Amino acid sequence: MLKIKRSTVNLPSELLNEAISATGLGITETIVRGLELIKKSAAYETAMSMKGKLELNIELDKSRERNRR
């Protein structure tokens, strides 16, 4: 079960209205979507900071378990 935390926040009304309009969702769902995007963005930044630092020797055909003819 998902644990819920209740919060009171002061948000710029124009920004909130634009976000709700963009998502087509309610206030809570729009804010949750925004928080999920921030989380994904942070993970992306972490991955990009590793770019060029990892050396992977992967045989794609073998890892995909297919034979190319």
C-alpha positions in Angstrom: 0.0 0.0 0.0 1.2 3.5 -0.9 1.9 5.7 2.1 0.4 9.2 1.6 1.8 12.4 3.1 -0.5 15.3 3.4 1.0 18.7 2.7 -0.1 22.3 2.5 1.8 24.3 -0.1 1.6 27.8 -1.6 1.8 27.6 -5.4 1.6 30.3 -8.1 -2.0 29.9 -9.3 -1.1 30.6 -12.9 1.6 27.9 -13.0 -0.7 25.4 -11.3 -3.6 26.2 -13.7 -1.3 25.8 -16.7 0.1 22.5 -15.4 -3.4 21.2 -14.7 -4.4 22.2 -18.2 -1.4 20.6 -19.7 -1.9 17.3 -17.9 -5.7 17.2 -18.0 -5.5 15.8 -14.5 -6.6 17.2 -11.1 -4.4 19.1 -8.7 -3.0 16.1 -6.8 -2.4 14.0 -9.9 -0.7 17.0 -11.6 1.6 17.6 -8.6 2.4 13.9 -8.4 3.3 13.8 -12.1 5.6 16.8 -11.6 7.4 15.1 -8.7 7.8 11.9 -10.7 9.4 14.0 -13.6 11.8 15.6 -11.1 12.8 12.1 -9.8 13.3 10.8 -13.4 15.3 14.0 -14.3 17.6 13.4 -11.3 18.2 9.8 -12.3 18.9 10.9 -15.9 21.4 13.5 -14.7 23.2 10.8 -12.6 23.3 8.5 -15.6 24.6 11.3 -17.9 27.3 12.1 -15.4 28.6 8.6 -15.9 28.8 9.0 -19.7 32.2 7.9 -20.9 33.3 6.6 -17.5 32.0 3.0 -17.9 33.6 0.6 -20.4 31.1 -2.1 -21.4 32.1 -5.0 -23.7 28.7 -6.4 -24.7 28.0 -8.7 -27.6 24.5 -7.4 -28.5 23.4 -10.4 -30.5 24.5 -12.8 -27.8 22.8 -10.8 -25.1 19.6 -10.7 -27.1 19.9 -14.5 -27.7 19.4 -14.2 -31.4 21.4 -15.4 -34.4 22.0 -13.0 -37.2 22.2 -14.5 -40.7 
